[in-house]
Amino acid sequence: MHSARLTLQPAATIGAINPRLYGSFLEHLGRAVYDGIYEPGHPSADAEGFRTDVIDLVKELGVSAIRYPGGNFVSGFRWEDSVGPREQRPPRLDLAWHTTETNEVGLHEFQSWLDKVGSELMLAVNLGTRGVQEALDLLEYANHRGGTALSEKRIANGRTEPFDVRIWCLGNEMDGPWQLGHSSAEEYGRLAAKTAGAMKAYDPDLELVVCGSSSSSMPTFGEWERATLTETYELVDYISCHAYYENTGDLGSFLASGVDMDHFIRSVVATADHVKAVRGSDKRIDISFDEWNIWYNTRFENVDRITGTDNWPIAPRLLEDVYTVADAVVFGSLLITMLKHADRVTSASLAQLVNVIAPIMTEPGGAAWKQTTFFPFAATSAHGRGVALDVDLVSGTYTTERFGDVPLVDAVATHDEAAGRYAVYAVNRSVDAPTELVIDLAALGAAGHDLRVSARTLSDPDLDAANTLDDPERVALADLPVARDGDTLRLELPAVSWTEVLLG
């Protein structure tokens, strides 16, 4: 058995945890919307056609804000198509995913669904095939109270009160050659600056996200951030990060994916702070990690990708990855990494939410169920609140092909003073043995003696175990015994596991 020691230090504050860290993402892609959240003929459908079984699961997951309507989809999207009487909405070709978009669900319907699940709207504007005027039109339609052509159109379409969208994405992945209208950093930066300046002329309190690199492996990574922020620094509030990981057969490196995410975050923060210094600015740019997940993109490229000028299906099965225990452990470790940067990662969007690389799956006319990744997110969203705490962690290491020597255990803690609760999140990357984790509570003083302690873990001897339509409850969190001796806790983290320890 391996061993690790963690000292909980309530004074070692990283930063306040913004609730938006527990956001998600719904794109008009595959069955995310149609047959996902919306299926009028389903037995559980409400009067608006939304699946109430899915609503219940989204509420249990605890997502705070949802990025919409894309993703790659947004770069060819005409927002006007998604409002007004449904029978008058035009079907359109979606070039991003080679499908047909019916526009049956649009801005009004999606906001109604958000009201049901209790999440905030994070709205993306099209800066791929459109520009400043279209973004301003959408802003006026969505946020202006009334008395103008566009705000009155919203009212006529059934919503008297403004949507009052507070956070906006200025396009999507504009560095990517796959993106409609992709451009250089300087070109995009100038367009984003014009758009941001115009939007803030209407409301200077809007929060705006400028596109960062689509991944840290892009050839323009770093320089893209520098050039884009040079154009937009004083006009935006966030720069985006996107990162996806998959097990390509090198399990040790896959389990250490958080190391890559940590480097990504540190590099973007360093670049943003460099631009701040060059400009002599007092403003700080934070990170919106508004796409992150485990995604088996190689399967999409080799199996799912749709081609052919006569083949434009409606809501096909795309990107419906089935997540294993190993996937969920890595997924949980990515949450740990973002919490360790809670001072700068103040918004994040799990991509995506239903059916498409998602923690929630549905069958048309049938069941909805939780994937393995559902459990770390729901637990952390529920209990990882307040402030993030750095922990003094001593752990053994193992050698990976991609990242060299990596700690066997990674961990972070949170303190929710209002709830009187501490939480510790830990991942054991060892594939061959459990790890005894010793948690030192001495720094909590007398207050720590009265805290109730419990722990739950996600692990399985079969790392490929998954929840499926045929076996939807194969994997779940299990209680983990905790031994207590004064100020010391001892628990055995199973090999390849993610664990939550609650105190309070």
C-alpha positions in Angstrom: 0.0 0.0 0.0 1.1 3.5 -0.8 0.9 6.4 1.7 0.2 10.1 1.6 -0.3 12.8 4.2 -2.5 15.9 3.9 -2.6 18.8 6.3 -5.8 20.8 6.3 -4.9 24.5 6.8 -7.9 26.8 7.1 -5.8 29.9 6.7 -4.3 28.8 3.3 -7.0 30.4 1.2 -6.6 30.1 -2.6 -9.7 32.2 -3.3 -13.5 32.4 -3.1 -15.2 29.7 -5.2 -17.4 31.4 -7.8 -20.7 29.4 -8.2 -20.2 29.7 -11.9 -17.3 27.2 -11.6 -20.0 24.6 -11.6 -21.5 25.6 -14.9 -22.3 23.4 -17.9 -22.9 23.7 -21.7 -25.7 22.8 -24.1 -25.1 23.1 -27.8 -27.5 22.4 -30.6 -25.5 19.3 -31.4 -26.7 15.7 -31.8 -29.3 14.8 -29.2 -28.3 17.4 -26.6 -31.5 19.5 -27.1 -33.8 17.3 -29.1 -34.4 14.0 -27.4 -32.2 15.3 -24.6 -33.8 18.1 -22.7 -36.8 18.4 -25.1 -39.0 15.5 -26.2 -42.7 16.5 -26.3 -43.9 12.9 -26.8 -42.1 11.5 -23.8 -44.2 10.2 -20.8 -42.4 12.7 -18.5 -42.7 15.7 -20.8 -44.3 18.8 -19.3 -46.6 21.2 -21.1 -43.7 22.8 -22.9 -42.2 19.5 -24.1 -39.3 19.3 -21.6 -38.5 16.0 -20.0 -39.1 16.4 -16.3 -36.9 13.3 -15.5 -34.0 15.2 -17.1 -34.9 18.4 -15.3 -34.7 16.5 -12.0 -31.3 15.1 -12.9 -29.9 18.5 -13.9 -31.1 20.0 -10.6 -29.4 17.1 -8.7 -26.2 17.7 -10.7 -26.3 21.3 -9.5 -25.2 23.3 -12.5 -25.1 27.0 -11.9 -24.9 28.5 -15.4 -25.3 27.0 -18.8 -23.4 28.2 -21.9 -25.7 28.2 -25.0 -26.2 27.7 -28.0 -22.6 26.7 -28.9 -19.9 25.7 -29.4 -19.1 25.3 -33.0 -22.8 25.6 -33.8 -22.9 29.3 -32.9 -20.5 30.4 -35.6 -23.1 29.8 -38.3 -26.2 30.6 -36.1 -28.7 33.3 -36.9 -30.3 34.1 -33.6 -33.4 35.6 -35.3 -34.3 32.1 -36.5 -34.8 30.9 -32.9 -37.5 33.4 -31.8 -41.1 34.1 -32.8 -43.8 31.6 -33.7 -42.4 28.1 -34.1 -44.3 27.5 -37.3 -42.5 30.5 -38.9 -39.0 29.5 -37.8 -36.8 28.4 -40.7 -34.9 25.1 -40.7 -31.2 25.7 -41.4 -28.2 23.7 -42.3 -25.7 23.4 -39.5 -22.3 23.2 -41.2 -20.5 22.7 -37.9 -22.0 19.2 -37.3 -23.4 18.5 -40.8 -27.0 18.3 -39.6 -30.3 20.2 -39.9 -31.4 22.6 -37.2 -35.2 23.0 -36.9 -35.1 25.9 -34.5 -38.0 24.4 -32.6 -36.1 25.2 -29.4 -34.8 28.7 -29.3 -34.0 31.5 -26.9 -37.4 31.8 -25.2 -37.8 28.1 -24.7 -34.3 27.6 -23.5 -34.7 30.4 -20.9 -38.0 28.8 -19.7 -36.1 25.5 -19.3 -33.3 27.3 -17.4 -35.9 28.7 -15.0 -37.1 25.2 -14.3 -33.6 23.9 -13.5 -32.5 27.0 -11.7 -29.5 27.9 -13.9 -28.2 31.2 -15.3 -27.9 31.8 -19.0 -24.4 32.3 -20.5 -25.1 33.4 -24.0 -22.7 33.1 -27.0 -22.8 35.5 -30.0 -21.8 34.6 -33.5 -18.5 36.2 -34.5 -17.7 33.7 -37.1 -20.1 34.5 -39.9 -21.6 37.6 -38.3 -20.4 40.6 -36.3 -21.0 43.7 -34.2 -24.5 44.7 -35.4 -26.0 41.2 -35.0 -24.5 41.0 -31.5 -26.0 44.4 -30.6 -29.4 43.3 -32.0 -29.4 40.2 -29.8 -28.3 42.2 -26.8 -31.2 44.7 -27.3 -33.7 41.9 -27.9 -32.6 40.1 -24.8 -31.9 42.8 -22.3 -33.7 46.0 -23.2 -36.9 46.6 -21.2 -39.0 48.0 -24.0 -39.8 50.8 -26.3 -37.6 49.8 -29.2 -38.2 47.7 -32.2 -36.3 44.7 -31.0 -37.4 44.8 -27.4 -41.0 45.2 -28.4 -40.5 42.2 -30.7 -39.4 40.2 -27.6 -42.5 41.3 -25.8 -44.7 40.4 -28.7 -43.0 37.0 -28.7 -44.2 36.4 -25.2 -41.7 37.7 -22.8 -42.4 41.0 -21.1 -39.4 41.0 -18.8 -35.9 41.1 -20.3 -33.8 38.0 -20.2 -31.1 40.2 -18.5 -28.2 38.0 -19.6 -25.1 39.1 -17.6 -22.3 37.0 -19.1 -21.7 36.7 -22.9 -19.2 34.7 -25.0 -17.7 36.7 -27.9 -17.7 33.8 -30.4 -16.2 30.3 -30.1 -12.8 28.8 -30.8 -11.9 31.4 -33.4 -8.4 30.0 -33.6 -9.6 26.7 -35.0 -9.4 26.0 -38.8 -12.6 24.0 -38.3 -14.5 27.0 -37.1 -16.7 28.9 -39.6 -15.1 32.3 -40.0 -11.9 31.4 -38.1 -9.2 34.1 -38.3 -5.9 35.2 -36.9 -5.6 36.5 -33.4 -5.2 40.0 -34.5 -8.3 39.9 -36.8 -10.4 38.2 -34.2 -9.1 40.5 -31.4 -10.1 43.6 -33.4 -13.6 42.2 -34.1 -14.0 41.1 -30.5 -12.9 44.6 -29.3 -15.3 46.3 -31.5 -18.1 44.0 -30.4 -17.2 44.3 -26.7 -16.9 48.1 -26.9 -20.3 48.4 -28.5 -22.0 46.0 -26.0 -20.5 47.8 -23.0 -21.7 51.1 -24.5 -25.2 49.7 -23.8 -24.3 48.2 -20.4 -20.8 48.6 -18.9 -21.6 46.0 -16.3 -21.9 43.1 -18.8 -19.3 40.3 -18.3 -17.6 39.4 -21.5 -15.6 36.3 -22.4 -13.0 36.6 -25.2 -11.9 33.4 -27.0 -8.7 31.9 -25.9 -7.0 28.9 -27.6 -9.1 25.9 -28.4 -6.5 23.8 -26.6 -3.0 24.1 -25.3 -1.8 21.9 -28.2 -2.8 24.5 -30.8 0.3 25.8 -32.7 -0.7 29.4 -31.8 -1.2 28.7 -28.1 0.2 31.5 -26.0 0.7 33.9 -28.8 -3.1 33.8 -29.5 -3.8 34.8 -25.9 -1.2 37.6 -26.0 -2.4 39.1 -29.3 -6.1 38.8 -28.5 -5.8 40.3 -25.1 -3.6 43.1 -26.4 -6.6 44.1 -28.6 -9.4 43.6 -26.0 -7.8 43.8 -22.5 -9.8 46.8 -21.1 -13.1 45.7 -22.7 -13.4 42.0 -21.5 -13.5 40.2 -18.2 -12.5 36.7 -19.1 -10.5 34.7 -21.5 -11.6 31.2 -22.3 -9.8 27.9 -22.0 -11.0 24.6 -23.6 -9.5 21.2 -22.9 -10.6 17.6 -23.5 -8.9 14.4 -22.5 -9.2 10.8 -23.6 -7.6 7.5 -22.7 -5.5 6.5 -25.7 -4.1 3.4 -24.0 -1.6 5.1 -21.8 -3.5 4.9 -18.5 -0.8 6.4 -16.4 -0.7 9.6 -18.4 -4.5 9.7 -18.8 -4.8 9.6 -15.0 -2.4 12.6 -14.8 -4.5 14.8 -17.2 -4.9 17.3 -14.4 -1.2 18.1 -14.7 -1.8 19.2 -18.3 -4.8 21.3 -17.2 -2.8 22.9 -14.5 -0.1 23.9 -17.0 -2.7 25.3 -19.3 -4.2 27.5 -16.6 -0.8 28.7 -15.3 0.3 29.6 -18.9 -2.9 31.6 -19.7 -2.7 33.4 -16.3 0.9 34.3 -17.0 0.1 35.6 -20.5 -2.9 37.6 -19.2 -0.8 39.1 -16.4 2.0 39.9 -19.0 -0.5 41.9 -21.1 -1.7 43.6 -17.9 1.9 44.6 -17.0 2.6 45.9 -20.5 -0.5 48.0 -20.6 0.0 49.2 -17.0 -3.5 48.2 -16.2 -5.1 47.8 -12.8 -7.6 45.3 -14.3 -7.4 41.5 -13.8 -8.5 39.1 -16.5 -9.9 35.8 -15.1 -10.4 32.5 -16.9 -13.6 31.0 -18.1 -12.9 27.3 -18.6 -16.0 27.1 -20.7 -15.3 23.7 -22.3 -13.8 20.8 -20.4 -14.5 17.1 -20.2 -13.4 13.6 -21.2 -14.1 13.3 -24.9 -13.2 10.4 -27.2 -12.7 12.7 -30.2 -10.9 9.9 -32.1 -14.2 7.9 -32.1 -16.1 11.0 -33.4 -13.6 11.5 -36.2 -13.5 7.8 -37.2 -17.1 6.7 -36.6 -19.6 9.5 -35.9 -18.6 12.2 -38.4 -21.4 12.9 -41.0 -20.5 13.6 -44.6 -22.4 13.9 -47.9 -24.2 16.8 -49.5 -27.5 14.9 -49.3 -27.1 13.8 -45.7 -28.2 16.4 -43.2 -30.1 14.5 -40.4 -32.0 16.1 -37.5 -30.7 15.4 -34.1 -28.6 12.3 -34.9 -26.7 10.3 -32.3 -23.3 12.1 -32.1 -20.6 12.2 -29.5 -22.5 9.8 -27.1 -19.5 8.6 -25.2 -20.0 6.0 -22.5 -17.9 6.9 -19.5 -16.0 4.4 -17.4 -14.8 4.5 -13.8 -11.3 5.5 -15.1 -12.9 8.4 -17.0 -14.8 9.5 -13.9 -11.7 9.5 -11.8 -9.9 11.7 -14.3 -13.0 13.9 -14.5 -12.9 14.4 -10.8 -9.2 15.2 -10.9 -10.0 18.0 -13.3 -12.5 19.5 -10.9 -9.7 19.3 -8.2 -7.4 21.2 -10.6 -9.9 24.0 -11.3 -10.6 24.4 -7.5 -6.8 24.7 -7.0 -7.0 27.8 -9.3 -10.3 29.2 -7.9 -8.7 32.6 -7.6 -8.5 32.9 -11.4 -10.9 30.2 -12.8 -14.1 31.9 -11.8 -16.3 30.5 -14.5 -16.3 27.0 -16.1 -18.7 25.0 -18.3 -18.7 21.2 -18.3 -19.1 20.3 -22.0 -21.7 19.0 -22.3 -24.8 18.3 -20.2 -27.2 15.7 -21.9 -26.4 12.9 -24.3 -23.4 14.7 -26.0 -20.2 13.8 -24.0 -22.5 14.2 -21.0 -23.1 13.1 -17.4 -26.8 12.5 -18.2 -28.0 10.2 -20.9 -31.5 9.6 -22.3 -33.3 7.1 -24.4 -36.1 8.4 -26.7 -39.4 7.5 -25.0 -37.5 5.7 -22.3 -35.2 6.2 -19.3 -32.7 8.9 -18.3 -29.7 7.9 -16.2 -26.5 9.1 -14.7 -23.1 8.4 -16.2 -20.1 7.8 -14.0 -19.0 11.4 -14.4 -22.3 12.6 -12.8 -21.1 11.7 -9.3 -17.9 13.7 -8.9 -19.6 16.8 -10.3 -22.8 16.5 -8.3 -20.9 16.0 -5.0 -18.4 18.8 -5.6 -21.1 21.2 -6.8 -23.1 20.5 -3.7 -20.3 20.6 -1.1 -17.3 22.3 -2.7 -18.5 25.8 -1.8 -17.2 28.9 0.0 -13.4 29.2 -0.4 -10.8 26.9 -1.9 -7.9 25.9 0.5 -4.4 24.9 -0.4 -3.4 21.7 1.3 0.1 20.6 2.4 0.2 17.3 0.6 3.1 14.8 0.8 2.7 11.9 -1.6 4.8 9.4 -3.5 5.1 9.7 -7.3 4.9 7.5 -10.3 6.4 8.0 -13.8 4.3 8.8 -16.8 5.2 8.8 -20.5 3.8 12.3 -21.1 4.4 14.2 -17.8 7.4 12.5 -16.2 7.1 12.0 -12.4 3.6 12.8 -11.1 2.2 12.7 -7.5 0.2 9.5 -6.8 -2.4 11.6 -4.9 -3.7 15.0 -5.8 -6.1 16.9 -3.5 -7.7 20.2 -2.6 -10.0 21.4 0.2 -12.9 23.8 0.6 -14.4 25.6 3.5 -18.0 26.7 3.5 -18.2 28.9 6.6 -22.0 29.5 6.2 -22.7 25.8 6.2 -20.0 25.0 8.8 -18.4 22.5 6.5 -15.0 21.5 5.2 -14.6 19.2 2.2 -11.5 17.4 1.0 -11.3 16.1 -2.6 -8.6 13.6 -3.4 -7.7 11.4 -6.4 -5.5 8.3 -6.1 -3.8 7.7 -9.4 -2.1 4.5 -8.4 -3.2 1.6 -10.7 -1.6 -1.2 -8.6 -2.4 -0.5 -5.0 -4.6 1.6 -2.6 -3.1 4.5 -0.8 -3.5 5.2 2.9 -4.3 8.9 3.2 -3.7 10.6 6.6 -5.4 13.9 7.1 -4.1 16.2 9.8 -6.8 18.4 11.4 -4.6 20.0 14.1 -4.8 23.4 12.5 -8.6 23.5 13.0 -8.0 23.6 16.7 -10.8 22.8 19.1 -13.5 23.5 16.5 -12.3 20.4 14.6 -13.1 18.1 17.4 -16.9 18.5 16.9 -17.0 18.0 13.2 -18.7 14.9 12.0 -16.7 13.0 9.4 -17.9 11.0 6.4 -16.4 9.9 3.1 -17.6 8.6 -0.3 -15.5 7.2 -3.1 -15.9 6.3 -6.7 -13.8 3.3 -7.7 -14.2 -0.3 -9.1 -11.9 -3.2 -9.7 -13.1 -3.0 -13.3 -11.9 0.3 -14.5 -14.1 -0.1 -17.6 -17.3 -0.4 -15.6 -19.9 2.0 -16.8 -23.6 2.9 -16.4 -25.7 2.1 -19.5 -29.3 1.8 -20.6 -29.2 -1.9 -19.7 -27.4 -1.4 -16.4 -27.9 2.2 -15.3 -26.8 1.8 -11.7 -23.7 -0.3 -12.2 -21.4 2.5 -10.8 -22.2 4.9 -8.0 -20.5 6.5 -5.0 -19.8 4.2 -2.1 -19.3 5.0 1.6 -15.6 4.8 2.6 -14.6 4.1 6.3 -12.7 6.8 8.1 -10.7 6.1 11.3 -10.3 9.0 13.7 -7.7 9.4 16.4 -7.8 12.9 17.9 -6.7 15.3 15.2 -5.9 12.6 12.7 -8.1 10.9 10.1 -7.0 7.8 8.2 -8.7 6.4 5.2 -7.8 3.9 2.5 -8.1 5.4 -1.0 -8.7 2.5 -3.5 -6.5 2.2 -6.6 -7.7 4.6 -9.3 -10.3 6.4 -7.2 -11.9 9.8 -6.6 -12.9 10.5 -3.0 -14.9 13.2 -1.1 -14.3 13.7 2.6 -16.8 15.9 4.4 -16.2 17.4 7.9 -19.2 19.2 9.5 
